[in-house]
């Protein structure tokens, strides 16, 4: 039995497609968060061992996908972001706003938990 961080996570968990052919997946191992005024950043290495920045901030939910994480032929419509918080699963569904050189996540709970250093990994599932 899985324990979920909140009711939103529990509800969204059942929405994630089961077929690996339905999404693109990236697992990010985040370095120490650097805290700015209204955002946190962390550095991540991609498959080519290039370092890029992950920026997480509060606001209306959304995500700008990094083109160095995925080999995209089209822009996904949504992305599920999943992580573990104190042995519970946190899931968020974010509309994909665009593609950039870095990963930019707008989501209040992920931002607040990053400030508190509550997670160090993120799983991103892009659905078309």
GUZAFI-652240 format. One record per residue: x, y, z of N, C-alpha, C in turn; chain; residue number from 1. Coordinates in steps of 0.001 Angstrom, whole numbers. Layout:
BEGIN
<n_X: X&n_Y: Y&n_Z: Z&ca_X: X&ca_Y: Y&ca_Z: Z&c_X: X&c_Y: Y&c_Z: Z&ch: A&i: NUM> .
...
This chain:
BEGIN
<n_X: 848&n_Y: -1186&n_Z: 0&ca_X: 0&ca_Y: 0&ca_Z: 0&c_X: 892&c_Y: 1248&c_Z: 0&ch: A&i: 1> .
<n_X: 587&n_Y: 2170&n_Z: -886&ca_X: 1349&ca_Y: 3414&ca_Z: -979&c_X: 732&c_Y: 4480&c_Z: -92&ch: A&i: 2> .
<n_X: 1580&n_Y: 5232&n_Z: 551&ca_X: 1126&ca_Y: 6365&ca_Z: 1337&c_X: 1378&c_Y: 7629&c_Z: 526&ch: A&i: 3> .
<n_X: 388&n_Y: 8474&n_Z: 473&ca_X: 486&ca_Y: 9680&ca_Z: -328&c_X: 627&c_Y: 10905&c_Z: 554&ch: A&i: 4> .
<n_X: 1328&n_Y: 11884&n_Z: 50&ca_X: 1577&ca_Y: 13127&ca_Z: 761&c_X: 277&c_Y: 13868&c_Z: 1046&ch: A&i: 5> .
<n_X: -639&n_Y: 13872&n_Z: 72&ca_X: -1923&ca_Y: 14554&ca_Z: 222&c_X: -2946&c_Y: 13921&c_Z: -719&ch: A&i: 6> .
<n_X: -4187&n_Y: 14395&n_Z: -636&ca_X: -5262&ca_Y: 13857&ca_Z: -1475&c_X: -5023&c_Y: 14139&c_Z: -2960&ch: A&i: 7> .
<n_X: -4401&n_Y: 15267&n_Z: -3274&ca_X: -4084&ca_Y: 15587&ca_Z: -4673&c_X: -3161&c_Y: 14510&c_Z: -5242&ch: A&i: 8> .
<n_X: -2137&n_Y: 14150&n_Z: -4493&ca_X: -1188&ca_Y: 13122&ca_Z: -4939&c_X: -1885&c_Y: 11779&c_Z: -5148&ch: A&i: 9> .
<n_X: -2753&n_Y: 11429&n_Z: -4226&ca_X: -3482&ca_Y: 10160&ca_Z: -4327&c_X: -4347&c_Y: 10124&c_Z: -5583&ch: A&i: 10> .
<n_X: -5055&n_Y: 11202&n_Z: -5836&ca_X: -5920&ca_Y: 11299&ca_Z: -7006&c_X: -5114&c_Y: 11261&c_Z: -8312&ch: A&i: 11> .
<n_X: -4023&n_Y: 12032&n_Z: -8368&ca_X: -3227&ca_Y: 12108&ca_Z: -9596&c_X: -2467&c_Y: 10820&c_Z: -9879&ch: A&i: 12> .
<n_X: -2118&n_Y: 10080&n_Z: -8856&ca_X: -1351&ca_Y: 8854&ca_Z: -9037&c_X: -2083&c_Y: 7869&c_Z: -9953&ch: A&i: 13> .
<n_X: -3389&n_Y: 7814&n_Z: -9841&ca_X: -4161&ca_Y: 6890&ca_Z: -10684&c_X: -4315&c_Y: 7400&c_Z: -12119&ch: A&i: 14> .
<n_X: -4021&n_Y: 8670&n_Z: -12372&ca_X: -4106&ca_Y: 9242&ca_Z: -13721&c_X: -2881&c_Y: 8952&c_Z: -14579&ch: A&i: 15> .
<n_X: -1747&n_Y: 8694&n_Z: -13950&ca_X: -503&ca_Y: 8512&ca_Z: -14700&c_X: -624&c_Y: 7281&c_Z: -15586&ch: A&i: 16> .
<n_X: -329&n_Y: 7424&n_Z: -16884&ca_X: -437&ca_Y: 6268&ca_Z: -17792&c_X: 455&c_Y: 5117&c_Z: -17329&ch: A&i: 17> .
<n_X: -39&n_Y: 3901&n_Z: -17497&ca_X: 718&ca_Y: 2729&ca_Z: -17075&c_X: 1707&c_Y: 2268&c_Z: -18142&ch: A&i: 18> .
<n_X: 1385&n_Y: 2499&n_Z: -19395&ca_X: 2250&ca_Y: 2066&ca_Z: -20488&c_X: 3439&c_Y: 3004&c_Z: -20646&ch: A&i: 19> .
<n_X: 4644&n_Y: 2432&n_Z: -20653&ca_X: 5850&ca_Y: 3242&ca_Z: -20823&c_X: 5923&c_Y: 3847&c_Z: -22222&ch: A&i: 20> .
<n_X: 5103&n_Y: 3363&n_Z: -23139&ca_X: 5040&ca_Y: 3938&ca_Z: -24484&c_X: 4204&c_Y: 5215&c_Z: -24509&ch: A&i: 21> .
<n_X: 3539&n_Y: 5529&n_Z: -23397&ca_X: 2643&ca_Y: 6683&ca_Z: -23328&c_X: 3323&c_Y: 7950&c_Z: -22840&ch: A&i: 22> .
<n_X: 4553&n_Y: 7847&n_Z: -22365&ca_X: 5209&ca_Y: 9022&ca_Z: -21798&c_X: 6727&c_Y: 8937&c_Z: -21952&ch: A&i: 23> .
<n_X: 7372&n_Y: 10084&n_Z: -21797&ca_X: 8826&ca_Y: 10159&ca_Z: -21690&c_X: 9145&c_Y: 10401&c_Z: -20225&ch: A&i: 24> .
<n_X: 10195&n_Y: 9762&n_Z: -19734&ca_X: 10494&ca_Y: 9833&ca_Z: -18308&c_X: 11930&c_Y: 10298&c_Z: -18089&ch: A&i: 25> .
<n_X: 12103&n_Y: 11147&n_Z: -17082&ca_X: 13439&ca_Y: 11557&ca_Z: -16651&c_X: 13470&c_Y: 11507&c_Z: -15137&ch: A&i: 26> .
<n_X: 14558&n_Y: 10971&n_Z: -14610&ca_X: 14759&ca_Y: 10930&ca_Z: -13162&c_X: 15902&c_Y: 11880&c_Z: -12851&ch: A&i: 27> .
<n_X: 15669&n_Y: 12851&n_Z: -11982&ca_X: 16666&ca_Y: 13862&ca_Z: -11666&c_X: 17164&c_Y: 13695&c_Z: -10238&ch: A&i: 28> .
<n_X: 18457&n_Y: 13648&n_Z: -10091&ca_X: 19094&ca_Y: 13620&ca_Z: -8775&c_X: 19584&c_Y: 15043&c_Z: -8525&ch: A&i: 29> .
<n_X: 18897&n_Y: 15766&n_Z: -7674&ca_X: 19165&ca_Y: 17184&ca_Z: -7456&c_X: 20308&c_Y: 17389&c_Z: -6473&ch: A&i: 30> .
<n_X: 21156&n_Y: 18369&n_Z: -6777&ca_X: 22191&ca_Y: 18762&ca_Z: -5829&c_X: 21550&c_Y: 19680&c_Z: -4789&ch: A&i: 31> .
<n_X: 22323&n_Y: 20165&n_Z: -3868&ca_X: 21829&ca_Y: 21068&ca_Z: -2824&c_X: 21087&c_Y: 22251&c_Z: -3444&ch: A&i: 32> .
<n_X: 19946&n_Y: 22590&n_Z: -2866&ca_X: 19165&ca_Y: 23719&ca_Z: -3348&c_X: 19818&c_Y: 25038&c_Z: -2935&ch: A&i: 33> .
<n_X: 19861&n_Y: 25959&n_Z: -3866&ca_X: 20283&ca_Y: 27332&ca_Z: -3596&c_X: 19008&c_Y: 28162&c_Z: -3519&ch: A&i: 34> .
<n_X: 18848&n_Y: 28936&n_Z: -2464&ca_X: 17605&ca_Y: 29673&ca_Z: -2239&c_X: 17762&c_Y: 31123&c_Z: -2665&ch: A&i: 35> .
<n_X: 16849&n_Y: 31567&n_Z: -3552&ca_X: 16774&ca_Y: 32962&ca_Z: -3958&c_X: 15596&c_Y: 33616&c_Z: -3260&ch: A&i: 36> .
<n_X: 15213&n_Y: 34807&n_Z: -3713&ca_X: 14090&ca_Y: 35505&ca_Z: -3068&c_X: 12762&c_Y: 34800&c_Z: -3280&ch: A&i: 37> .
<n_X: 12485&n_Y: 34376&n_Z: -4489&ca_X: 11185&ca_Y: 33769&ca_Z: -4773&c_X: 11332&c_Y: 32460&c_Z: -5541&ch: A&i: 38> .
<n_X: 12502&n_Y: 31839&n_Z: -5448&ca_X: 12750&ca_Y: 30609&ca_Z: -6186&c_X: 13879&c_Y: 29825&c_Z: -5507&ch: A&i: 39> .
<n_X: 14018&n_Y: 28561&n_Z: -5895&ca_X: 15171&ca_Y: 27753&ca_Z: -5515&c_X: 15751&c_Y: 27169&c_Z: -6796&ch: A&i: 40> .
<n_X: 17044&n_Y: 26958&n_Z: -6807&ca_X: 17683&ca_Y: 26330&ca_Z: -7956&c_X: 18515&c_Y: 25155&c_Z: -7480&ch: A&i: 41> .
<n_X: 18733&n_Y: 24235&n_Z: -8395&ca_X: 19601&ca_Y: 23100&ca_Z: -8156&c_X: 20241&c_Y: 22744&c_Z: -9481&ch: A&i: 42> .
<n_X: 21413&n_Y: 22165&n_Z: -9419&ca_X: 22086&ca_Y: 21736&ca_Z: -10641&c_X: 21877&c_Y: 20242&c_Z: -10837&ch: A&i: 43> .
<n_X: 21752&n_Y: 19861&n_Z: -12118&ca_X: 21506&ca_Y: 18482&ca_Z: -12504&c_X: 22388&c_Y: 18166&c_Z: -13697&ch: A&i: 44> .
<n_X: 22805&n_Y: 16902&n_Z: -13809&ca_X: 23546&ca_Y: 16469&ca_Z: -14992&c_X: 22612&c_Y: 15646&c_Z: -15863&ch: A&i: 45> .
<n_X: 22655&n_Y: 15905&n_Z: -17176&ca_X: 21828&ca_Y: 15134&ca_Z: -18091&c_X: 22567&c_Y: 13885&c_Z: -18554&ch: A&i: 46> .
<n_X: 21974&n_Y: 13156&n_Z: -19517&ca_X: 22561&ca_Y: 11912&ca_Z: -20007&c_X: 23942&c_Y: 12115&c_Z: -20617&ch: A&i: 47> .
<n_X: 24188&n_Y: 13294&n_Z: -21159&ca_X: 25487&ca_Y: 13592&ca_Z: -21787&c_X: 26495&c_Y: 14121&c_Z: -20770&ch: A&i: 48> .
<n_X: 26114&n_Y: 14121&n_Z: -19491&ca_X: 26948&ca_Y: 14613&ca_Z: -18393&c_X: 27128&c_Y: 16139&c_Z: -18424&ch: A&i: 49> .
<n_X: 26236&n_Y: 16834&n_Z: -19139&ca_X: 26228&ca_Y: 18298&ca_Z: -19126&c_X: 25417&c_Y: 18764&c_Z: -17923&ch: A&i: 50> .
<n_X: 25886&n_Y: 19803&n_Z: -17263&ca_X: 25180&ca_Y: 20349&ca_Z: -16107&c_X: 24216&c_Y: 21437&c_Z: -16562&ch: A&i: 51> .
<n_X: 22999&n_Y: 21408&n_Z: -16024&ca_X: 22038&ca_Y: 22474&ca_Z: -16280&c_X: 21277&c_Y: 22766&c_Z: -14995&ch: A&i: 52> .
<n_X: 20515&n_Y: 23840&n_Z: -15012&ca_X: 19845&ca_Y: 24335&ca_Z: -13807&c_X: 18371&c_Y: 23943&c_Z: -13786&ch: A&i: 53> .
<n_X: 17916&n_Y: 23549&n_Z: -12604&ca_X: 16495&ca_Y: 23364&ca_Z: -12328&c_X: 16079&c_Y: 24535&c_Z: -11451&ch: A&i: 54> .
<n_X: 15032&n_Y: 25225&n_Z: -11858&ca_X: 14520&ca_Y: 26375&ca_Z: -11117&c_X: 13094&c_Y: 26025&c_Z: -10686&ch: A&i: 55> .
<n_X: 12832&n_Y: 26116&n_Z: -9388&ca_X: 11498&ca_Y: 25821&ca_Z: -8856&c_X: 11000&c_Y: 27064&c_Z: -8137&ch: A&i: 56> .
<n_X: 9793&n_Y: 27491&n_Z: -8500&ca_X: 9219&ca_Y: 28663&ca_Z: -7840&c_X: 7719&c_Y: 28502&c_Z: -7706&ch: A&i: 57> .
<n_X: 7152&n_Y: 29285&n_Z: -6820&ca_X: 5711&ca_Y: 29255&ca_Z: -6620&c_X: 5007&c_Y: 29947&c_Z: -7776&ch: A&i: 58> .
<n_X: 3702&n_Y: 29872&n_Z: -7752&ca_X: 2908&ca_Y: 30537&ca_Z: -8785&c_X: 1913&c_Y: 29587&c_Z: -9409&ch: A&i: 59> .
<n_X: 1286&n_Y: 30052&n_Z: -10480&ca_X: 342&ca_Y: 29203&ca_Z: -11208&c_X: 1073&c_Y: 27973&c_Z: -11720&ch: A&i: 60> .
<n_X: 519&n_Y: 26782&n_Z: -11496&ca_X: 1218&ca_Y: 25559&ca_Z: -11876&c_X: 1561&c_Y: 25498&c_Z: -13363&ch: A&i: 61> .
<n_X: 2779&n_Y: 25078&n_Z: -13659&ca_X: 3247&ca_Y: 24910&ca_Z: -15025&c_X: 4694&c_Y: 24463&c_Z: -15029&ch: A&i: 62> .
<n_X: 5172&n_Y: 24062&n_Z: -16203&ca_X: 6546&ca_Y: 23606&ca_Z: -16329&c_X: 7075&c_Y: 23947&c_Z: -17718&ch: A&i: 63> .
<n_X: 8308&n_Y: 24409&n_Z: -17763&ca_X: 9054&ca_Y: 24550&ca_Z: -19008&c_X: 10057&c_Y: 23408&c_Z: -19014&ch: A&i: 64> .
<n_X: 9933&n_Y: 22521&n_Z: -19976&ca_X: 10772&ca_Y: 21335&ca_Z: -20073&c_X: 12138&c_Y: 21723&c_Z: -20634&ch: A&i: 65> .
<n_X: 13176&n_Y: 21071&n_Z: -20149&ca_X: 14530&ca_Y: 21293&ca_Z: -20662&c_X: 14758&c_Y: 20431&c_Z: -21892&ch: A&i: 66> .
<n_X: 15239&n_Y: 21051&n_Z: -22970&ca_X: 15497&ca_Y: 20275&ca_Z: -24180&c_X: 16696&c_Y: 19338&c_Z: -24022&ch: A&i: 67> .
<n_X: 17492&n_Y: 19522&n_Z: -22978&ca_X: 18621&ca_Y: 18616&ca_Z: -22769&c_X: 18225&c_Y: 17355&c_Z: -21986&ch: A&i: 68> .
<n_X: 17002&n_Y: 17303&n_Z: -21508&ca_X: 16517&ca_Y: 16117&ca_Z: -20792&c_X: 15836&c_Y: 15108&c_Z: -21706&ch: A&i: 69> .
<n_X: 15133&n_Y: 15607&n_Z: -22695&ca_X: 14316&ca_Y: 14751&ca_Z: -23550&c_X: 14653&c_Y: 14990&c_Z: -25019&ch: A&i: 70> .
<n_X: 14553&n_Y: 13945&n_Z: -25811&ca_X: 14636&ca_Y: 14090&ca_Z: -27269&c_X: 13214&c_Y: 14294&c_Z: -27773&ch: A&i: 71> .
<n_X: 12796&n_Y: 15534&n_Z: -27823&ca_X: 11409&ca_Y: 15841&ca_Z: -28150&c_X: 11225&c_Y: 16032&c_Z: -29649&ch: A&i: 72> .
<n_X: 10186&n_Y: 15393&n_Z: -30174&ca_X: 9775&ca_Y: 15644&ca_Z: -31553&c_X: 8552&c_Y: 16552&c_Z: -31564&ch: A&i: 73> .
<n_X: 7894&n_Y: 16623&n_Z: -30419&ca_X: 6768&ca_Y: 17535&ca_Z: -30233&c_X: 6745&c_Y: 17943&c_Z: -28760&ch: A&i: 74> .
<n_X: 6039&n_Y: 19001&n_Z: -28461&ca_X: 5960&ca_Y: 19481&ca_Z: -27079&c_X: 4854&c_Y: 18710&c_Z: -26355&ch: A&i: 75> .
<n_X: 5187&n_Y: 18112&n_Z: -25207&ca_X: 4153&ca_Y: 17403&ca_Z: -24439&c_X: 3077&c_Y: 18368&c_Z: -23950&ch: A&i: 76> .
<n_X: 1913&n_Y: 17840&n_Z: -23661&ca_X: 814&ca_Y: 18663&ca_Z: -23157&c_X: 895&c_Y: 18835&c_Z: -21643&ch: A&i: 77> .
<n_X: 1216&n_Y: 17742&n_Z: -20956&ca_X: 1299&ca_Y: 17790&ca_Z: -19496&c_X: 2526&c_Y: 17012&c_Z: -19014&ch: A&i: 78> .
<n_X: 2910&n_Y: 17303&n_Z: -17784&ca_X: 3993&ca_Y: 16554&ca_Z: -17141&c_X: 3562&c_Y: 16250&c_Z: -15713&ch: A&i: 79> .
<n_X: 3760&n_Y: 15017&n_Z: -15327&ca_X: 3569&ca_Y: 14630&ca_Z: -13934&c_X: 4931&c_Y: 14702&c_Z: -13266&ch: A&i: 80> .
<n_X: 4987&n_Y: 15338&n_Z: -12116&ca_X: 6213&ca_Y: 15422&ca_Z: -11330&c_X: 5961&c_Y: 14630&c_Z: -10057&ch: A&i: 81> .
<n_X: 6888&n_Y: 13705&n_Z: -9769&ca_X: 6698&ca_Y: 12815&ca_Z: -8622&c_X: 7977&c_Y: 12806&c_Z: -7783&ch: A&i: 82> .
<n_X: 7813&n_Y: 12794&n_Z: -6455&ca_X: 8957&ca_Y: 12705&ca_Z: -5545&c_X: 8491&c_Y: 12076&c_Z: -4235&ch: A&i: 83> .
<n_X: 9446&n_Y: 11766&n_Z: -3393&ca_X: 9153&ca_Y: 11201&ca_Z: -2071&c_X: 9405&c_Y: 12262&c_Z: -1008&ch: A&i: 84> .
<n_X: 8449&n_Y: 12432&n_Z: -111&ca_X: 8555&ca_Y: 13351&ca_Z: 1020&c_X: 8280&c_Y: 12539&c_Z: 2285&ch: A&i: 85> .
<n_X: 9284&n_Y: 12362&n_Z: 3126&ca_X: 9114&ca_Y: 11625&ca_Z: 4386&c_X: 8365&c_Y: 10304&c_Z: 4182&ch: A&i: 86> .
<n_X: 8828&n_Y: 9503&n_Z: 3243&ca_X: 8252&ca_Y: 8187&ca_Z: 2934&c_X: 6823&c_Y: 8243&c_Z: 2403&ch: A&i: 87> .
<n_X: 6418&n_Y: 9374&n_Z: 1874&ca_X: 5124&ca_Y: 9482&ca_Z: 1207&c_X: 5360&c_Y: 9983&c_Z: -216&ch: A&i: 88> .
<n_X: 4425&n_Y: 9675&n_Z: -1104&ca_X: 4553&ca_Y: 10038&ca_Z: -2518&c_X: 3826&c_Y: 11349&c_Z: -2779&ch: A&i: 89> .
<n_X: 4549&n_Y: 12306&n_Z: -3360&ca_X: 3949&ca_Y: 13571&ca_Z: -3785&c_X: 3896&c_Y: 13572&c_Z: -5306&ch: A&i: 90> .
<n_X: 2728&n_Y: 13851&n_Z: -5867&ca_X: 2538&ca_Y: 13901&ca_Z: -7321&c_X: 1859&c_Y: 15212&c_Z: -7663&ch: A&i: 91> .
<n_X: 2339&n_Y: 15845&n_Z: -8726&ca_X: 1689&ca_Y: 17044&ca_Z: -9248&c_X: 1576&c_Y: 16929&c_Z: -10762&ch: A&i: 92> .
<n_X: 473&n_Y: 17443&n_Z: -11297&ca_X: 222&ca_Y: 17458&ca_Z: -12738&c_X: 364&c_Y: 18903&c_Z: -13201&ch: A&i: 93> .
<n_X: 1288&n_Y: 19134&n_Z: -14134&ca_X: 1585&ca_Y: 20492&ca_Z: -14572&c_X: 1427&c_Y: 20623&c_Z: -16076&ch: A&i: 94> .
<n_X: 774&n_Y: 21685&n_Z: -16528&ca_X: 726&ca_Y: 21917&ca_Z: -17979&c_X: 2121&c_Y: 22311&c_Z: -18469&ch: A&i: 95> .
<n_X: 2503&n_Y: 21790&n_Z: -19625&ca_X: 3795&ca_Y: 22149&ca_Z: -20208&c_X: 3623&c_Y: 23485&c_Z: -20921&ch: A&i: 96> .
<n_X: 4413&n_Y: 24462&n_Z: -20499&ca_X: 4325&ca_Y: 25814&ca_Z: -21057&c_X: 5223&c_Y: 25991&c_Z: -22272&ch: A&i: 97> .
<n_X: 6321&n_Y: 25239&n_Z: -22317&ca_X: 7242&ca_Y: 25359&ca_Z: -23434&c_X: 8503&c_Y: 24560&c_Z: -23184&ch: A&i: 98> .
<n_X: 9515&n_Y: 24821&n_Z: -24027&ca_X: 10798&ca_Y: 24133&ca_Z: -23940&c_X: 11888&c_Y: 25181&c_Z: -23803&ch: A&i: 99> .
<n_X: 12804&n_Y: 24972&n_Z: -22861&ca_X: 13908&ca_Y: 25911&ca_Z: -22630&c_X: 15200&c_Y: 25136&c_Z: -22426&ch: A&i: 100> .
<n_X: 16286&n_Y: 25856&n_Z: -22231&ca_X: 17575&ca_Y: 25219&ca_Z: -21961&c_X: 17630&c_Y: 24669&c_Z: -20542&ch: A&i: 101> .
<n_X: 16852&n_Y: 25215&n_Z: -19639&ca_X: 16828&ca_Y: 24754&ca_Z: -18262&c_X: 15430&c_Y: 24249&c_Z: -17941&ch: A&i: 102> .
<n_X: 15280&n_Y: 23627&n_Z: -16792&ca_X: 13989&ca_Y: 23128&ca_Z: -16346&c_X: 13406&c_Y: 24134&c_Z: -15371&ch: A&i: 103> .
<n_X: 12217&n_Y: 24617&n_Z: -15646&ca_X: 11570&ca_Y: 25632&ca_Z: -14820&c_X: 10218&c_Y: 25086&c_Z: -14363&ch: A&i: 104> .
<n_X: 10069&n_Y: 24922&n_Z: -13049&ca_X: 8841&ca_Y: 24361&ca_Z: -12477&c_X: 8157&c_Y: 25422&c_Z: -11631&ch: A&i: 105> .
<n_X: 6883&n_Y: 25670&n_Z: -11932&ca_X: 6055&ca_Y: 26563&ca_Z: -11123&c_X: 5073&c_Y: 25697&c_Z: -10350&ch: A&i: 106> .
<n_X: 5271&n_Y: 25598&n_Z: -9039&ca_X: 4354&ca_Y: 24816&ca_Z: -8211&c_X: 4642&c_Y: 25142&c_Z: -6761&ch: A&i: 107> .
<n_X: 3652&n_Y: 25609&n_Z: -6037&ca_X: 3840&ca_Y: 26107&ca_Z: -4668&c_X: 4367&c_Y: 25053&c_Z: -3690&ch: A&i: 108> .
<n_X: 3774&n_Y: 23857&n_Z: -3674&ca_X: 4183&ca_Y: 22837&ca_Z: -2713&c_X: 5616&c_Y: 22380&c_Z: -2972&ch: A&i: 109> .
<n_X: 5963&n_Y: 22125&n_Z: -4231&ca_X: 7337&ca_Y: 21721&ca_Z: -4550&c_X: 8334&c_Y: 22812&c_Z: -4161&ch: A&i: 110> .
<n_X: 7949&n_Y: 24071&n_Z: -4357&ca_X: 8818&ca_Y: 25182&ca_Z: -3980&c_X: 9047&c_Y: 25201&c_Z: -2463&ch: A&i: 111> .
<n_X: 7975&n_Y: 25172&n_Z: -1689&ca_X: 8094&ca_Y: 25234&ca_Z: -230&c_X: 8875&c_Y: 24046&c_Z: 342&ch: A&i: 112> .
<n_X: 8665&n_Y: 22870&n_Z: -220&ca_X: 9386&ca_Y: 21693&ca_Z: 263&c_X: 10863&c_Y: 21721&c_Z: -151&ch: A&i: 113> .
<n_X: 11169&n_Y: 22337&n_Z: -1280&ca_X: 12568&ca_Y: 22491&ca_Z: -1701&c_X: 13299&c_Y: 23439&c_Z: -764&ch: A&i: 114> .
<n_X: 12629&n_Y: 24516&n_Z: -352&ca_X: 13238&ca_Y: 25458&ca_Z: 589&c_X: 13621&c_Y: 24728&c_Z: 1880&ch: A&i: 115> .
<n_X: 12800&n_Y: 23761&n_Z: 2279&ca_X: 13052&ca_Y: 22996&ca_Z: 3500&c_X: 13956&c_Y: 21777&c_Z: 3265&ch: A&i: 116> .
<n_X: 14470&n_Y: 21631&n_Z: 2010&ca_X: 15344&ca_Y: 20499&ca_Z: 1650&c_X: 14681&c_Y: 19150&c_Z: 1947&ch: A&i: 117> .
<n_X: 13391&n_Y: 19022&n_Z: 1605&ca_X: 12637&ca_Y: 17812&ca_Z: 1912&c_X: 12768&c_Y: 16716&c_Z: 844&ch: A&i: 118> .
<n_X: 13332&n_Y: 17026&n_Z: -308&ca_X: 13513&ca_Y: 16002&ca_Z: -1342&c_X: 14798&c_Y: 16278&c_Z: -2114&ch: A&i: 119> .
<n_X: 15290&n_Y: 15232&n_Z: -2764&ca_X: 16526&ca_Y: 15355&ca_Z: -3530&c_X: 16430&c_Y: 14710&c_Z: -4896&ch: A&i: 120> .
<n_X: 15262&n_Y: 14125&n_Z: -5187&ca_X: 15032&ca_Y: 13518&ca_Z: -6497&c_X: 13688&c_Y: 13961&c_Z: -7027&ch: A&i: 121> .
<n_X: 13613&n_Y: 14078&n_Z: -8332&ca_X: 12352&ca_Y: 14354&ca_Z: -9019&c_X: 12237&c_Y: 13415&c_Z: -10203&ch: A&i: 122> .
<n_X: 11064&n_Y: 12863&n_Z: -10370&ca_X: 10760&ca_Y: 12068&ca_Z: -11542&c_X: 9781&c_Y: 12875&c_Z: -12381&ch: A&i: 123> .
<n_X: 10087&n_Y: 13032&n_Z: -13658&ca_X: 9217&ca_Y: 13799&ca_Z: -14551&c_X: 8725&c_Y: 12873&c_Z: -15656&ch: A&i: 124> .
<n_X: 7405&n_Y: 12817&n_Z: -15818&ca_X: 6766&ca_Y: 11993&ca_Z: -16842&c_X: 6015&c_Y: 12924&c_Z: -17790&ch: A&i: 125> .
<n_X: 6504&n_Y: 13052&n_Z: -19015&ca_X: 5870&ca_Y: 13929&ca_Z: -20015&c_X: 4880&c_Y: 13117&c_Z: -20841&ch: A&i: 126> .
<n_X: 3653&n_Y: 13598&n_Z: -20904&ca_X: 2587&ca_Y: 12902&ca_Z: -21627&c_X: 2137&c_Y: 13774&c_Z: -22797&ch: A&i: 127> .
<n_X: 1968&n_Y: 13124&n_Z: -23958&ca_X: 1578&ca_Y: 13848&ca_Z: -25183&c_X: 97&c_Y: 13812&c_Z: -25425&ch: A&i: 128> .
